[in-house]
Amino acid sequence: MAGWLTLMLTMTVAGREATREIDVFQIMEMRSVIGLFLLYPLIRMAGGFRAVRSAVPLQQIGRNIVHYAGQFGWFYALTLIPLAQLVSIEFTMPIWTAILAAAFLGERINGWKVASIVLGLAGVVVIVRPVVGDIDPGQLVALGAAVAFGISLTMTKSLTRHDSATTIMFWMLAVQSVLGLVPAVMVWQWPSAHVWPWLLVIAFCGTFSHFCMTRAMQYADATIVVPMDFLRVPLTALLGFLLYQESIDALTFAGAALILFGNALNLRRAPAASVAAP
């Protein structure tokens, strides 16, 4: 999860820079295609393309259709609303993930997990302080992306029961390369020298952040892993301060404290039986 957080923070900055010049469909297509080349060493180490055959191919395809929709919504919302709003709305995702994991995967939601999610969401609200009654279309797009990510993560947890992390990653990149090919061709423009490094960063972070998340899902329940992602909110605020001199006020510190406390509760009460041996 530490790898996931680091790579997602980096991709947030790279995504904002790349969308200044390149269409979202093209960014997503290049991310998937370049990601396949980056993943190849892991595929080779696993035994080649035979090793990434899926036991549940239809479930892999379904998961990646949903994830592609969520990813498009996330990148598109990145161009419509402030970064803090996007990240805060994205963090309704653990609610959908927890509900779906309990409904379809049989995971238990005890009082400590509920407290962790509630404290995390409270911390997000304290940090962002959304304006009541002022709903931006970009906020609705971000909310739709959060729901799609919640469904995708629940399906990912189910896939870890059948396929390896490398197999799940290969199918994600392959399916999304096919899904995005026609839309990308329709808006294609050759990237400038300035935007190429950002596209490579997006491809690297987008590929291996999901590898980290998938591995985390193999070791613990989704209702334990996903609330840890709340840490991305205070870390994004810190990144804004360090890179863009954005101020961090007392309420931001208070919200970060709530998020950290909620994660501490979640990890402290994690049942040992749910954690697999490395």
Secondary structure, 3 states (H helix, E strand, C coil): CHHHHHHHHHHHHHHHHHCCCCCHHHHHHHHHHHHHHHHHHHHHHHCCHHHHCCCCHHHHHHHHHHHHHHHHHHHHHHCCCCHHHHHHHHCCHHHHHHHHHHHHCCCCCCHHHHHHHHHHHHHHHHHHCCCCCCCCHHHHHHHHHHHHHHHHHHHHHHHCCCCCHHHHHHHHHHHHHHHHHHHHHHCCCCCCCCCHHHHHHHHHHHHHHHHHHHHHHHHCCHHHHHHHHHHHHHHHHHHHHHHHCCCCCHHHHHHHHHHHHHHHHHHHCCCHHHCCCC
